[in-house]
Amino acid sequence: QVQLVESGGGLVQPGESLRLSCVGSESIFSFYNMGWYRQAPGKQRELVAGISNSGTPTYTNSVKGRFTISRDNAKNTLYLQMSSLKTTDTAVYYCYGDRAQYRYWGRGTQVTVSS
């Protein structure tokens, strides 16, 4: 069973940056798509960013220009660099990976943006 483990969350002030990491228990090269969702209290889980195995990224409109998704297959790690954070970015962030018609999920990491 593949495991994905997120880290890097925390409490920051508006305008600051964080980098989230998601490490796979085995090679992530076989994941044809990976990405990040987030879920804020009382809201539905939403897709934040995705990246194909070839490195093509996609972003939801609210994070374009502020977040950057990347993957390092050699390190079995997916990243989400978040800059110019806003209070509305507060949520639990989950990474996922798609392989063989199955989606694997991490358990999430909390990001809180507050002054």
BELLIN-V239291 format. One line per field, one symbol per residue. phi: phi as a letter, one per 30 degrees, with the letter a starting at -180 (. if undefined). psi: psi as a letter, one per 30 degrees, with the letter a starting at -180 (. if undefined). burial: b if it has 24 or more other ideal C-beta (glycine too) atoms within 12 Angstrom, else e. A space follows every 50 residues. Layout:
# BELLIN-V239291
phi=???
psi=???
burial=???
This chain:
# BELLIN-V239291
phi=.dccbdajdlcbcejdbbbcbbccdbecedddbblbcbbceibddbdcab bdddjdcbbdedceiccbcabbddchbcbbdcbhdcddddadcccbbcah ibccbdcjbdcbcac
psi=kkkkjllflakllkflllkkljkkfakgefjfklaklljlkgllkkkell klffgkllkleffkfekkklkjefghkkljkklhklfffklkkkllkkkh gkkkklflkkkkjk.
burial=ebebbbbbbeebeeeeebbbbbbbeeebeebbbbbbbbeeeeeeebbbbb beeeeebebeeebeebbbbbbebeebbbbbbbeebbeebbbbbbbbbbee eeebbbebbbbbbee
